[in-house]
Amino acid sequence: MDVINIITRASALCAQVDGRTVSSQTLEAYKKQFRRMWERDDLDPLRPGVGLNTYYHRRAAVHFIGARSLDEAASECIAAIEARNANETVRTARKLHELVERLEPIFALDPPIPPGTLPWTLPPSRWHQSENAGRDRAELSKRHLLAVLPFDWDHLLWIAAPKEWLYRAPLAVLLTIPVRSEELMAGDRPTGFSPGVVLALDPSGLLALSFMPVKSHRGLFGTQRTTVTIDPCVADEPARYLALLCKGAGGRLVVSIDSKNGLRKAMSKLGAKVFPTIEDNITPNIARHQLIADMKTTFGAGEIVAAAAGHGTERTQSRYGYYQHGRKRRGYVSVVAARPPRTGFADRARRLKSAASNRSLLADDQ
């Protein structure tokens, strides 16, 4: 066995993922995914029927944990060589050899994206070139649940939440701004540490809610920080509740959770009690879909909605709640993003829709 050659090949693979970092939560998720794929002898991120998000997760897990495993195994092998321990050198070399033999073809088939590369400059991924691309990604989206829920479902859910419920403040946040449940958790973000959703009440009584998006593709996307300012005097009950909490805390309050799964399960249980005839679970994500739909109705699709959702581009909001399921919201004073979303997509879509409508009218006249 040519140990030096194996170490060289391992180093070349590690170099493709060099310098990348992820949060502790993402790291644990990648470890679990990689372990499952390794044990099933299935390291290819693409498989029949897999969705795009799952493909991306599997691919990232293979690249990140695969490179991490290679680096650790190579270090063990080098240490054994330096210690002149023949048995340990053979053992660690065999371990490294297996990793290289299994990961090298996958890295060649689905290479890691070079750091700093913007996704839209890349050719279509393997998923987009596969039969899986014909799947409707939105088929199981929670946004479809808005069509069967009562028009005031969020109000009904709020008044049913127990006064001393552990998740009452997080629920109020979810019903006021379109955050992800993960953004209520303290943790590292690409632009720094976030304690959760930060509330601040100014002397005039306006309530500012700030959060840092968790999904940003290593900081290339997202708003870095979004601050939504609300007048609680005219806003809905959850916002008024948060303002009272903030006032009682001296004008500044952090709303956070320890577990997104705990919040999801508690919210699903409450939803089942309030809407016993609805088969789907009421989760934090449905609140996000509803608020984005509401903001489309209130402000029109565009930059304000994108900033409120923590999106890096206004185009992403098309994947969320439909305009027709939105309601006019009161009390929203401003939405400010530290890094404003890229704009122009919504305007182009409106122009194309108008042009298509005009062509249809001309065809009818003829």
C-alpha positions as CSV (number, residue, x, y, z in Angstrom):
1,M,0.0,0.0,0.0
2,D,1.4,3.4,-1.1
3,V,0.6,5.4,2.1
4,I,2.1,8.6,0.9
5,N,-0.1,8.5,-2.3
6,I,-3.2,7.9,-0.1
7,I,-2.3,10.9,2.1
8,T,-1.8,13.0,-1.0
9,R,-5.1,12.1,-2.5
10,A,-6.9,12.7,0.8
11,S,-5.2,16.2,1.1
12,A,-6.4,17.1,-2.4
13,L,-10.0,16.2,-1.5
14,C,-9.8,18.2,1.8
15,A,-8.5,21.2,-0.1
16,Q,-11.8,21.4,-2.0
17,V,-13.6,22.2,1.2
18,D,-10.9,24.1,2.9
19,G,-11.9,27.1,5.1
20,R,-15.6,26.3,5.4
21,T,-17.4,26.6,8.7
22,V,-20.9,25.7,9.9
23,S,-22.8,26.2,13.1
24,S,-22.8,23.6,15.8
25,Q,-26.4,22.6,14.9
26,T,-25.7,22.3,11.2
27,L,-22.6,20.2,12.1
28,E,-24.6,17.8,14.1
29,A,-27.2,17.5,11.3
30,Y,-24.4,16.9,8.7
31,K,-22.9,14.2,11.0
32,K,-26.1,12.3,11.3
33,Q,-26.8,12.5,7.5
34,F,-23.3,11.4,6.6
35,R,-23.4,8.5,9.1
36,R,-26.7,7.3,7.5
37,M,-25.3,7.5,4.0
38,W,-22.1,5.8,5.0
39,E,-23.8,2.9,6.7
40,R,-26.1,2.4,3.8
41,D,-23.2,2.5,1.4
42,D,-24.9,5.3,-0.4
43,L,-22.7,8.5,-0.5
44,D,-24.2,9.8,-3.7
45,P,-26.3,12.9,-2.8
46,L,-28.6,12.3,-5.7
47,R,-31.0,9.4,-5.6
48,P,-34.4,8.7,-7.2
49,G,-37.3,10.8,-5.8
50,V,-35.1,13.0,-3.6
51,G,-36.2,16.7,-3.3
52,L,-33.9,19.6,-4.1
53,N,-33.4,20.7,-0.5
54,T,-32.6,17.1,0.6
55,Y,-30.2,16.8,-2.3
56,Y,-28.4,20.0,-1.2
57,H,-28.3,18.8,2.4
58,R,-26.9,15.3,1.5
59,R,-24.3,16.9,-0.8
60,A,-23.2,19.4,1.9
61,A,-23.0,16.6,4.5
62,V,-20.8,14.4,2.2
63,H,-18.5,17.3,1.4
64,F,-18.1,18.8,4.8
65,I,-18.1,15.6,7.0
66,G,-16.2,13.7,4.3
67,A,-13.4,16.2,4.3
68,R,-13.4,16.4,8.0
69,S,-13.1,12.6,8.3
70,L,-10.3,12.5,5.7
71,D,-8.4,15.2,7.6
72,E,-8.7,13.4,10.9
73,A,-7.8,10.0,9.4
74,A,-4.8,11.5,7.6
75,S,-3.6,13.2,10.8
76,E,-3.8,9.8,12.6
77,C,-1.8,8.1,9.8
78,I,0.9,10.8,9.8
79,A,1.2,10.6,13.6
80,A,1.6,6.8,13.4
81,I,4.3,7.2,10.7
82,E,6.2,9.8,12.8
83,A,6.0,7.5,15.8
84,R,7.4,4.7,13.7
85,N,4.5,2.5,14.8
86,A,4.2,0.0,12.0
87,N,0.9,-1.7,13.2
88,E,-0.8,1.7,13.8
89,T,0.4,3.0,10.4
90,V,-1.1,0.0,8.7
91,R,-4.4,0.4,10.6
92,T,-4.8,4.1,10.0
93,A,-3.7,3.8,6.4
94,R,-6.4,1.2,5.7
95,K,-9.0,3.5,7.3
96,L,-7.8,6.4,5.3
97,H,-7.7,4.3,2.1
98,E,-11.3,3.3,2.5
99,L,-12.4,6.9,3.0
100,V,-10.5,8.0,-0.1
101,E,-11.7,5.2,-2.2
102,R,-15.4,5.9,-1.3
103,L,-15.2,9.7,-1.3
104,E,-13.0,10.4,-4.3
105,P,-15.6,9.3,-6.9
106,I,-18.3,11.3,-5.2
107,F,-16.2,14.5,-5.1
108,A,-15.5,14.0,-8.8
109,L,-19.2,13.4,-9.6
110,D,-20.5,16.2,-7.5
111,P,-17.6,18.6,-6.8
112,P,-17.8,21.1,-3.8
113,I,-18.7,24.6,-4.9
114,P,-15.7,26.9,-4.6
115,P,-16.0,29.3,-1.7
116,G,-17.5,32.7,-2.6
117,T,-19.1,31.4,-5.8
118,L,-22.6,32.8,-6.5
119,P,-25.0,30.0,-7.2
120,W,-26.6,31.6,-10.2
121,T,-23.2,31.7,-12.0
122,L,-23.0,27.9,-11.9
123,P,-24.4,25.4,-14.4
124,P,-27.5,23.4,-13.4
125,S,-26.9,21.0,-10.6
126,R,-27.2,17.2,-11.1
127,W,-30.6,17.4,-9.4
128,H,-31.8,19.9,-12.0
129,Q,-30.6,17.6,-14.8
130,S,-32.3,14.5,-13.3
131,E,-35.8,13.1,-13.4
132,N,-36.3,14.5,-9.9
133,A,-36.5,18.0,-11.4
134,G,-39.9,17.2,-12.7
135,R,-41.3,17.0,-9.1
136,D,-43.4,19.9,-7.8
137,R,-41.3,21.1,-4.9
138,A,-44.3,23.0,-3.5
139,E,-46.6,20.1,-3.6
140,L,-46.3,19.5,0.2
141,S,-45.7,23.1,1.1
142,K,-47.4,24.5,4.2
143,R,-48.7,27.4,2.1
144,H,-51.4,25.2,0.7
145,L,-52.8,24.8,4.2
146,L,-53.8,28.5,4.2
147,A,-56.6,27.7,1.8
148,V,-58.3,25.4,4.2
149,L,-57.7,27.2,7.5
150,P,-60.2,29.8,8.8
151,F,-59.4,33.3,7.6
152,D,-58.5,34.3,11.2
153,W,-56.8,31.1,12.2
154,D,-53.9,32.8,13.8
155,H,-56.2,34.9,16.0
156,L,-58.0,31.8,17.1
157,L,-54.7,30.0,17.8
158,W,-53.5,33.0,19.9
159,I,-56.6,33.3,22.1
160,A,-56.4,29.6,22.8
161,A,-52.8,29.7,23.9
162,P,-52.6,29.3,27.8
163,K,-51.6,32.5,29.6
164,E,-48.7,30.8,31.4
165,W,-47.7,28.7,28.3
166,L,-43.9,28.3,27.9
167,Y,-44.1,29.2,24.2
168,R,-46.5,32.1,24.5
169,A,-43.9,34.8,23.7
170,P,-42.3,32.8,20.9
171,L,-45.8,32.2,19.4
172,A,-46.4,36.0,19.6
173,V,-43.2,36.6,17.6
174,L,-44.2,34.0,15.0
175,L,-47.6,35.7,14.6
176,T,-46.0,39.1,14.3
177,I,-43.0,38.8,12.0
178,P,-42.1,36.1,9.4
179,V,-39.2,34.4,11.2
180,R,-38.1,30.8,11.0
181,S,-38.3,28.9,14.3
182,E,-34.5,28.5,14.1
183,E,-34.1,32.2,14.2
184,L,-35.6,32.2,17.7
185,M,-32.7,30.1,18.9
186,A,-29.5,31.6,20.1
187,G,-26.4,30.7,18.0
188,D,-23.8,31.8,15.6
189,R,-24.8,33.4,12.3
190,P,-22.4,34.2,9.3
191,T,-22.3,37.8,10.6
192,G,-22.0,37.1,14.3
193,F,-23.8,35.7,17.3
194,S,-27.6,36.1,17.7
195,P,-29.3,35.6,21.0
196,G,-32.7,35.1,19.3
197,V,-35.3,37.7,18.4
198,V,-34.4,41.0,20.1
199,L,-37.3,43.3,21.1
200,A,-36.8,47.0,21.9
201,L,-39.4,49.5,22.9
202,D,-38.6,53.2,22.2
203,P,-39.9,56.2,24.3
204,S,-42.7,56.8,21.8
205,G,-44.0,53.3,22.3
206,L,-42.9,51.8,19.0
207,L,-41.7,48.2,19.2
208,A,-38.7,47.0,17.1
209,L,-38.1,43.3,16.5
210,S,-34.7,42.3,15.2
211,F,-33.5,38.9,14.0
212,M,-30.6,37.4,12.0
213,P,-31.5,34.9,9.3
214,V,-30.1,31.4,9.7
215,K,-30.2,30.6,6.0
216,S,-27.6,32.7,4.1
217,H,-25.4,30.3,2.1
218,R,-22.3,31.1,4.2
219,G,-23.2,34.8,4.3
220,L,-23.7,35.3,0.6
221,F,-27.4,35.7,1.0
222,G,-29.9,37.0,3.5
223,T,-30.3,40.4,5.1
224,Q,-27.7,39.9,7.8
225,R,-30.1,41.5,10.2
226,T,-33.8,42.6,9.7
227,T,-35.6,45.0,12.0
228,V,-39.3,45.3,11.8
229,T,-40.8,48.3,13.7
230,I,-44.4,48.1,14.8
231,D,-46.9,50.5,16.4
232,P,-48.5,48.1,19.0
233,C,-51.3,50.5,19.6
234,V,-52.8,49.6,16.2
235,A,-51.2,46.2,15.6
236,D,-52.7,42.8,16.4
237,E,-52.9,41.3,19.9
238,P,-49.6,39.3,19.8
239,A,-47.7,42.5,19.0
240,R,-49.4,44.3,21.9
241,Y,-48.5,41.4,24.2
242,L,-44.8,41.6,23.2
243,A,-44.8,45.3,23.8
244,L,-46.1,44.8,27.3
245,L,-43.5,42.2,28.0
246,C,-40.8,44.4,26.7
247,K,-42.0,47.3,28.8
248,G,-42.0,45.1,31.8
249,A,-38.4,44.1,31.1
250,G,-37.2,47.8,31.0
251,G,-37.6,48.4,27.3
252,R,-35.4,45.5,25.9
253,L,-36.2,41.8,25.8
254,V,-34.8,38.7,24.0
255,V,-37.3,36.1,23.0
256,S,-35.6,32.7,22.4
257,I,-36.2,29.0,22.5
258,D,-34.0,26.0,23.3
259,S,-35.4,23.6,20.8
260,K,-37.2,24.3,17.5
261,N,-38.6,20.7,17.7
262,G,-40.1,21.5,21.1
263,L,-41.8,24.6,19.7
264,R,-43.0,22.7,16.7
265,K,-44.5,19.9,18.8
266,A,-46.1,22.3,21.3
267,M,-47.6,24.4,18.5
268,S,-48.9,21.3,16.6
269,K,-50.6,20.1,19.8
270,L,-52.2,23.5,20.3
271,G,-53.3,23.6,16.7
272,A,-54.9,20.1,16.9
273,K,-56.9,21.3,19.9
274,V,-58.1,24.5,18.1
275,F,-58.6,22.9,14.7
276,P,-59.6,19.3,15.3
277,T,-60.9,18.8,11.8
278,I,-57.6,19.9,10.1
279,E,-55.4,16.9,9.3
280,D,-52.2,18.8,8.8
281,N,-50.1,20.0,11.7
282,I,-50.1,23.7,12.6
283,T,-46.4,24.5,12.7
284,P,-44.2,27.6,12.9
285,N,-43.7,27.4,9.1
286,I,-47.4,28.0,8.4
287,A,-47.2,31.2,10.4
288,R,-44.3,32.3,8.2
289,H,-46.3,31.6,5.1
290,Q,-49.2,33.5,6.4
291,L,-47.2,36.6,7.4
292,I,-45.5,36.7,4.0
293,A,-48.9,36.4,2.3
294,D,-50.2,39.2,4.6
295,M,-47.2,41.4,3.7
296,K,-47.7,40.8,0.0
297,T,-51.3,42.0,0.4
298,T,-50.3,44.9,2.7
299,F,-47.2,46.2,0.8
300,G,-47.3,44.4,-2.5
301,A,-44.7,41.8,-3.5
302,G,-41.2,43.3,-3.5
303,E,-38.4,44.5,-1.4
304,I,-40.3,45.1,1.9
305,V,-41.6,41.6,1.9
306,A,-38.2,40.2,1.1
307,A,-36.5,42.2,3.8
308,A,-39.1,41.2,6.4
309,A,-38.6,37.5,5.6
310,G,-34.8,37.8,5.7
311,H,-34.4,37.0,2.0
312,G,-31.5,38.1,-0.1
313,T,-33.7,38.6,-3.2
314,E,-37.3,39.5,-3.7
315,R,-37.7,36.5,-6.0
316,T,-37.7,34.0,-3.1
317,Q,-41.1,35.2,-1.7
318,S,-42.9,33.5,-4.6
319,R,-42.3,30.2,-2.8
320,Y,-44.4,31.3,0.2
321,G,-48.0,32.2,1.0
322,Y,-50.1,33.3,-1.9
323,Y,-51.3,36.8,-2.2
324,Q,-55.0,35.7,-2.2
325,H,-54.6,34.2,1.2
326,G,-53.2,37.4,2.7
327,R,-54.9,39.9,4.9
328,K,-54.2,43.6,5.3
329,R,-52.0,44.1,8.4
330,R,-52.0,47.2,10.6
331,G,-49.3,48.8,12.6
332,Y,-46.2,48.0,10.5
333,V,-44.1,51.2,10.5
334,S,-40.9,50.1,8.8
335,V,-38.9,47.1,7.7
336,V,-35.1,47.7,7.5
337,A,-32.5,45.2,6.3
338,A,-28.8,45.6,7.1
339,R,-28.2,44.2,3.6
340,P,-31.1,45.2,1.3
341,P,-32.5,42.4,-0.9
342,R,-31.7,42.4,-4.6
343,T,-34.7,43.8,-6.4
344,G,-36.1,44.0,-9.9
345,F,-37.5,40.5,-10.2
346,A,-41.1,41.5,-9.1
347,D,-41.2,44.4,-11.5
348,R,-40.1,42.3,-14.4
349,A,-42.7,39.7,-13.5
350,R,-45.4,42.3,-13.4
351,R,-44.3,43.7,-16.8
352,L,-44.2,40.2,-18.3
353,K,-47.7,39.4,-16.9
354,S,-49.0,42.7,-18.3
355,A,-47.5,42.0,-21.7
356,A,-49.0,38.5,-21.8
357,S,-52.4,39.9,-20.8
358,N,-52.2,42.5,-23.6
359,R,-51.2,39.8,-26.2
360,S,-54.2,37.8,-25.1
361,L,-56.5,40.7,-25.5
362,L,-55.2,41.4,-29.0
363,A,-55.6,37.8,-29.9
364,D,-59.2,37.9,-28.7
365,D,-59.9,41.1,-30.8
366,Q,-58.6,39.4,-33.9
